Amino acid sequence: MKDRNLCPLNLLSKVFNVKHHLLNLVSHFLFFIGGFTLGVLLTSSYLRNTSLTLQIDQFSIATSSLPSNNSNSQMLVPTNVKAPTSYMSHVRIGLKAYLEPPNVTHDMNDEELLWRASTAPRISEYPFHRVPKVAFMFLTKGPVHLAPLWEKFFKGHQGLYSIYVHSDPSYNASSHPESPVFQGRRIPSQKVKWAQVNMIEAESRLIANALLDISNQRFVLLSEACIPLYNFSTIYTYLLNSQETFVEVYDDPSSVGRGRYNSSYYPILDQWRKGSQWVEIDRDIAIEVVSDRTYLPAFRLGNRSCFADEHYSPTFVNLKFSAKNLNRSVTWVNWSTRGPHPVEYNSSSAELLNTLRNGNGQRCLYNRRRSNVYFLFARKSRPSALDSLLRLAPKIMHFNTDS
């Protein structure tokens, strides 16, 4: 009976002990939270005071270290410093880097050069102002002996032309005084031998370098013995307004025509044409020339002395662009002696120049209309002809005039 009376008391005691234990846990937890919060507040206050003290000390050191010329010098108050303009505004680059042609003395090899020159935009409209230029490409052995004449021809027309010179690698330009207009215009070159395929490779090298300038629209191949027959304005207008190109193309059944055809050319070259090496083409044909991986390799496989310079361009253009080509050259050459080389001129006369300017009695089509302007250039003039040409150019060819 006594044990039964103690049982409720023990149970009550246990319940009381549990509640007391829980109250102790809660009180300890609240005490910990309060202490942690107080510690954070004290630490934050200490850091703010320390930072302010450091800033005041640093400012005091900075102001005390300033030079003072007299006792009345005032303390410098820091002001807002503006960032440089280059950081504040964005300078637009756009297509500038893409359009800037590389220096002609670049270090690209032929493979790299031809690849870059072969790239072309598929959109015909230009998103920028473009002034078309004529690329004058000189294939020479050494110096351009008639450079003073060309200097007068180009004078006053900067921005409308580009000049490129491919000379023998052994030629040292520094050993010959060069006209300013030709300075720095020699491209990286390779050895060229007359009548061989490397002559065509040199021409392609010139065209490829000219294509790197997006403004070049017409491309004319010349030699160091070529002279202009008209002033710059006339030739520029004639070429830029032309709807056709000027590559001489004809079928020669003789031994110096079809007789040079090699059976290894077939079936790639199922046509064989002949013509003048001195061609004038537009940008579309120029891109196709440097992109050619079909016809030029066929020439390499054939006879190395096939006079490729007289057959490659006529055959190539006849196969691919006959509809837009006039089948004539704008460069006059005298082959009356019927030898391996044309007639050379040691001097020039007013009569000769006027005859050539009048097309040597020939009439031709220009934009599907009759024209009395047949030839724009002539060769071969020797260096000895320079004095007479300089004397006649202002009067006969109207250099430095717009007429």
Stockholm file with secondary structure:
# STOCKHOLM 1.0

chainA/1-403         MKDRNLCPLNLLSKVFNVKHHLLNLVSHFLFFIGGFTLGVLLTSSYLRNTSLTLQIDQFSIATSSLPSNNSNSQMLVPTNVKAPTSYMSHVRIGLKAYLEPPNVTHDMNDEELLWRASTAPRISEYPFHRVPKVAFMFLTKGPVHLAPLWEKFFKGHQGLYSIYVHSDPSYNASSHPESPVFQGRRIPSQKVKWAQVNMIEAESRLIANALLDISNQRFVLLSEACIPLYNFSTIYTYLLNSQETFVEVYDDPSSVGRGRYNSSYYPILDQWRKGSQWVEIDRDIAIEVVSDRTYLPAFRLGNRSCFADEHYSPTFVNLKFSAKNLNRSVTWVNWSTRGPHPVEYNSSSAELLNTLRNGNGQRCLYNRRRSNVYFLFARKSRPSALDSLLRLAPKIMHFNTDS
#=GR chainA/1-403 SS CHHHHHHHHHHHHHHHHHHHHHHHHHHHHHHHHHHHHHHHHHHHHHHHHHHHHHHHHHHHHHHHTSCCSSTTCCCCCCCCCCCCHHHHSCCCCTTHHHHSCCCTTCCCCHHHHHHHHHCCCSCCSCSSCCCCEEEEEEECSSCCTTHHHHHHHHTTCTTSEEEEEECCTTCCGGGSCCCGGGTTCBCCCCCCCTTSTHHHHHHHHHHHHHHTSTTEEEEEEEETTCEESSCHHHHHHHHHTCSSBBCCCBCCCSTTTGGGCCGGGTTTCCCCCBCCSCCEEEHHHHHHHHTCSSHHHHHHHSCTTSCHHHHHHHHHHHHHCGGGBCSCCSEEECCTTCSSSCCCBSCCCHHHHHHHHTGGGCCEEETTEEESCCCSEEECBCGGGHHHHHHHIIIIICTTSCC
#=GC SS_cons         CHHHHHHHHHHHHHHHHHHHHHHHHHHHHHHHHHHHHHHHHHHHHHHHHHHHHHHHHHHHHHHHTSCCSSTTCCCCCCCCCCCCHHHHSCCCCTTHHHHSCCCTTCCCCHHHHHHHHHCCCSCCSCSSCCCCEEEEEEECSSCCTTHHHHHHHHTTCTTSEEEEEECCTTCCGGGSCCCGGGTTCBCCCCCCCTTSTHHHHHHHHHHHHHHTSTTEEEEEEEETTCEESSCHHHHHHHHHTCSSBBCCCBCCCSTTTGGGCCGGGTTTCCCCCBCCSCCEEEHHHHHHHHTCSSHHHHHHHSCTTSCHHHHHHHHHHHHHCGGGBCSCCSEEECCTTCSSSCCCBSCCCHHHHHHHHTGGGCCEEETTEEESCCCSEEECBCGGGHHHHHHHIIIIICTTSCC
//
